[in-house]
């Protein structure tokens, strides 16, 4: 992965990622709550599987968003990121 060119995200994309991150957190928490509430074996297997699938999907989206925001925060490697980032 040393040959991957890193390109800075535009400010609008960063704002959208930060906004959607809270949606992914809420989805992960609600899916986990649903999964734990279906812990009773008599409740049925289908609801448990669906809650588990939602938990995996929201957790994956949250991790992808976190990685993209983390990579964007590292501005020393890319001239475009330095130009798009506010000067501190």
ZARO-632476 format. One line per 3 residues: number of its first residue (from 1); their letters; for each residue x, y, z of N, C-alpha, C, O, CB. Coordinates in steps of 0.2 Angstrom, whole numbers, padded with zeros to 4 digits. Each point is the difference from the previous one (the first is absolute). Glycine has a CB too. Layout:
<pts>
NUM	a	X,Y,Z,X,Y,Z,X,Y,Z,X,Y,Z,X,Y,Z | ...
</pts>
This chain:
<pts>
1	xxx	0004,-0006,0000,-0004,0006,0000,0004,0006,0000,-0002,0006,0001,-0007,-0012,0005 | 0016,0006,-0007,0004,0005,0000,-0001,0004,-0006,0002,0006,0000,0006,-0012,0007 | -0010,0003,-0012,-0001,0004,-0007,-0007,0003,-0001,-0001,0003,-0005,0009,-0011,0001
4	xxx	-0012,0008,0009,-0007,0003,0000,0001,0008,0001,0003,0002,0005,-0008,-0013,-0001 | 0003,0014,-0009,0000,0008,0000,-0006,0002,0005,-0006,-0002,-0002,0012,0003,-0010 | -0004,0003,0017,-0005,0002,0004,-0003,0007,-0002,0004,0005,-0001,0001,-0011,0010
7	xxx	-0011,0007,-0010,-0003,0006,-0002,-0004,0003,0005,-0004,-0004,0003,0004,0000,-0015 | 0000,0010,0013,-0004,0003,0006,-0007,0001,-0002,-0002,0000,-0006,0012,0007,0009 | -0014,-0008,0002,-0007,0001,-0001,-0002,0007,0000,0003,0004,0003,-0005,-0015,0002
10	xxx	-0003,0013,-0010,-0003,0007,0001,-0003,0001,0006,-0003,-0004,0003,0002,0004,-0015 | 0001,0006,0014,-0004,0002,0007,-0007,-0002,0000,-0002,-0002,0005,0010,0012,-0004 | -0011,-0010,-0006,-0007,-0002,0000,-0001,-0008,0001,-0004,-0002,0004,0001,0011,-0012
13	xxx	0008,-0013,0006,0000,-0007,0001,0001,-0001,0007,-0003,-0005,0003,0006,0002,-0015 | 0002,0007,0015,0002,-0001,0007,-0006,0001,0005,-0002,-0003,0004,0014,0006,-0007 | -0016,0003,0001,-0006,0002,0004,-0005,-0006,0000,-0003,-0002,0005,0005,0014,-0007
16	xxx	-0003,-0015,-0004,-0005,-0005,-0001,0002,-0006,0004,-0004,-0003,0003,0001,0007,-0015 | 0009,-0006,0012,0003,-0006,0003,-0001,0001,0008,-0002,-0004,0003,0010,0002,-0012 | -0007,0008,0011,-0001,0002,0007,-0007,-0001,0002,-0002,-0002,0006,0012,0010,-0006
19	xxx	-0015,-0005,-0004,-0007,-0001,0001,-0003,-0007,0000,-0003,-0002,0005,0002,0014,-0010 | 0003,-0016,0000,-0002,-0006,0000,0003,-0005,0005,-0003,-0005,0001,0001,0007,-0013 | 0007,0000,0015,0003,-0004,0005,-0004,-0001,0006,-0001,-0006,0003,0012,0010,-0006
22	xxx	-0015,0001,0005,-0005,-0001,0006,-0006,-0004,-0002,-0002,-0004,0004,0005,0015,0000 | -0005,-0011,-0011,-0005,-0005,-0002,0003,-0007,0001,-0004,-0005,0002,-0001,0014,-0010 | 0011,-0010,0006,0003,-0007,0000,0000,-0002,0008,-0001,-0006,0001,0007,0008,-0012
25	xxx	-0004,0002,0015,0001,-0001,0007,-0007,-0002,0003,-0001,-0005,0003,0011,0012,-0002 | -0015,-0003,-0003,-0007,-0002,0002,-0003,-0007,-0003,-0003,-0003,0004,0001,0016,-0003 | 0004,-0014,-0007,-0002,-0006,-0003,0003,-0006,0003,-0003,-0005,0001,0001,0011,-0011
28	xxx	0009,-0005,0012,0003,-0006,0003,-0003,-0001,0007,0000,-0006,0002,0011,0009,-0008 | -0012,0002,0010,-0003,-0001,0007,-0007,-0003,0000,-0001,-0004,0004,0008,0014,-0001 | -0011,-0007,-0008,-0007,-0003,-0001,0001,-0008,-0002,-0004,-0004,0003,-0001,0016,-0005
31	xxx	0009,-0013,-0002,0001,-0007,-0002,0002,-0004,0005,-0002,-0006,0001,0005,0009,-0012 | 0002,-0001,0015,0003,-0004,0006,-0006,-0001,0005,-0001,-0005,0003,0013,0010,-0005 | -0016,0000,0003,-0006,0000,0005,-0005,-0005,-0003,-0002,-0004,0004,0004,0016,0000
34	xxx	-0003,-0012,-0010,-0005,-0005,-0003,0003,-0007,0000,-0004,-0005,0002,0000,0014,-0009 | 0011,-0010,0006,0003,-0006,0001,-0001,-0003,0007,-0001,-0006,0001,0009,0009,-0011 | -0006,0001,0015,-0001,-0002,0007,-0007,-0001,0002,-0001,-0004,0005,0012,0010,-0003
37	xxx	-0015,-0003,-0005,-0007,-0001,0002,-0003,-0006,-0002,-0005,-0003,0002,0003,0015,-0002 | 0005,-0015,-0006,-0003,-0006,-0003,0005,-0006,0003,0000,-0005,-0004,-0004,0011,-0006 | 0007,-0005,0016,0004,-0006,0002,-0004,-0006,0002,0003,-0005,0001,0004,0014,0003
40	xxx	-0014,-0008,-0003,-0004,-0006,0002,0000,-0005,-0006,-0002,0002,-0005,-0005,0005,0013 | 0008,-0013,-0007,0000,-0005,-0006,-0007,-0001,-0002,-0001,-0002,-0006,0011,-0003,0011 | -0015,0006,-0001,-0007,0000,-0002,-0003,0005,-0004,-0005,0000,-0004,0003,-0006,0014
43	xxx	0006,0012,-0011,-0002,0006,-0003,0001,-0001,-0008,-0004,0003,-0004,0007,0004,0013 | 0001,-0012,-0011,0001,-0002,-0007,0007,0002,-0002,0003,0004,0002,-0015,-0002,-0004 | 0014,-0005,-0004,0006,0000,-0002,0001,0006,-0005,0005,0003,-0001,-0003,-0015,0003
46	xxx	-0008,0013,-0006,0001,0005,-0006,0001,0007,0003,0004,0003,-0003,-0012,-0011,-0004 | 0005,0010,0012,0001,0007,0003,0007,0000,0002,0003,0006,-0001,-0015,-0005,0004 | 0015,-0006,0000,0006,0001,0003,0005,0000,-0006,0005,0004,0000,-0008,-0011,0010
49	xxx	0002,0004,-0015,0005,0000,-0006,-0001,0007,-0003,0005,0003,-0002,-0006,-0016,0000 | -0005,0015,0001,0000,0007,-0003,0003,0005,0004,0003,0005,-0003,-0014,-0008,-0002 | 0010,0003,0012,0003,0005,0004,0008,-0001,0000,0004,0005,0000,-0014,-0005,0007
52	xxx	0012,-0006,-0008,0008,-0001,0000,0002,0003,-0007,0006,0003,0000,-0007,-0013,0007 | -0002,0009,-0012,0002,0003,-0007,0000,0007,0000,0005,0003,-0002,-0010,-0013,-0004 | 0000,0013,0009,0000,0008,0001,0006,0002,0004,0003,0005,-0001,-0016,-0005,0000
55	xxx	0014,-0004,0006,0006,0002,0005,0006,0000,-0004,0004,0005,0000,-0010,-0009,0010 | 0007,-0001,-0014,0007,-0001,-0004,0000,0006,-0005,0005,0003,-0001,-0005,-0016,0003 | -0005,0014,-0006,0000,0005,-0005,0001,0007,0003,0004,0004,-0002,-0012,-0011,-0005
58	xxx	0004,0009,0012,0002,0007,0003,0007,0000,0003,0003,0006,0000,-0016,-0005,0003 | 0015,-0006,0000,0007,0000,0003,0005,0001,-0005,0005,0004,0001,-0009,-0011,0008 | 0003,0003,-0015,0005,0001,-0005,0000,0007,-0003,0005,0003,-0002,-0007,-0015,-0001
61	xxx	-0004,0015,0002,-0001,0007,-0003,0003,0005,0005,0004,0005,-0002,-0014,-0008,-0004 | 0009,0002,0013,0003,0004,0005,0008,0000,-0001,0003,0005,0001,-0013,-0006,0007 | 0013,-0005,-0008,0007,-0001,-0001,0003,0003,-0006,0005,0003,0000,-0006,-0013,0007
64	xxx	-0003,0009,-0013,0002,0003,-0006,0001,0008,0001,0004,0003,-0003,-0009,-0013,-0004 | -0001,0013,0009,0000,0007,0001,0006,0002,0005,0003,0005,-0001,-0016,-0005,-0001 | 0014,-0003,0007,0005,0002,0005,0007,-0001,-0003,0004,0005,0001,-0011,-0009,0008
67	xxx	0008,-0001,-0013,0007,0000,-0004,0000,0006,-0005,0006,0002,0000,-0006,-0015,0002 | -0005,0014,-0005,0001,0006,-0005,0001,0006,0003,0004,0004,-0002,-0012,-0010,-0005 | 0005,0008,0013,0001,0006,0003,0007,0000,0003,0003,0005,0001,-0015,-0004,0002
70	xxx	0014,-0007,0000,0007,0000,0003,0005,0001,-0006,0005,0004,0001,-0009,-0012,0008 | 0003,0005,-0015,0005,0001,-0005,0000,0007,-0002,0005,0003,-0002,-0006,-0015,-0002 | -0005,0015,0004,0000,0007,-0002,0003,0005,0005,0003,0005,-0002,-0014,-0007,-0004
73	xxx	0011,0000,0012,0003,0004,0005,0008,0000,0000,0003,0005,0002,-0013,-0007,0005 | 0013,-0002,-0011,0007,0000,-0001,0002,0004,-0006,0000,-0003,-0005,0000,-0009,0011 | 0001,0018,-0005,0001,0005,-0005,0007,0001,-0002,0001,0003,-0005,-0011,0002,0008
76	xxx	0015,-0008,0000,0007,0001,-0001,0002,-0004,-0007,0005,0002,-0002,-0003,0000,0014 | -0006,-0006,-0014,0002,-0004,-0006,-0002,0002,-0007,0003,-0002,-0005,-0003,-0007,0013 | -0004,0014,-0008,-0004,0002,-0006,0000,0007,0000,-0003,0004,0004,-0004,-0014,-0005
79	xxx	0009,0013,-0005,0000,0007,-0001,-0007,0003,-0001,-0002,0005,0003,0013,-0006,-0008 | -0016,-0003,0002,-0007,0002,0000,-0003,0000,0006,-0004,0005,0001,0004,-0010,-0012 | 0001,0000,0016,-0003,0001,0006,0003,0006,0004,-0004,0003,0004,0003,-0016,-0004
82	xxx	0007,0015,-0001,0002,0006,0004,-0003,0006,-0003,-0001,0005,0004,0012,-0011,-0002 | -0012,0006,-0008,-0004,0006,-0003,-0007,0000,0002,-0003,0006,0001,0011,-0006,-0011 | -0011,-0006,0011,-0008,0000,0001,-0001,0001,0008,-0005,0002,0002,0003,-0009,-0012
85	xxx	0007,0005,0014,0000,0001,0007,0001,0007,0002,0004,0003,-0002,-0001,-0015,0004 | -0007,0014,0004,0001,0007,0002,0007,0000,0004,0002,-0005,0003,-0014,0007,-0002 | 0015,0004,-0002,0007,0001,0003,-0001,0001,0008,-0004,0004,0002,0009,0001,-0013
88	x	-0002,-0009,0015,0000,0001,0007,0005,0004,0003,0001,0001,0006,-0007,-0012,-0006
</pts>
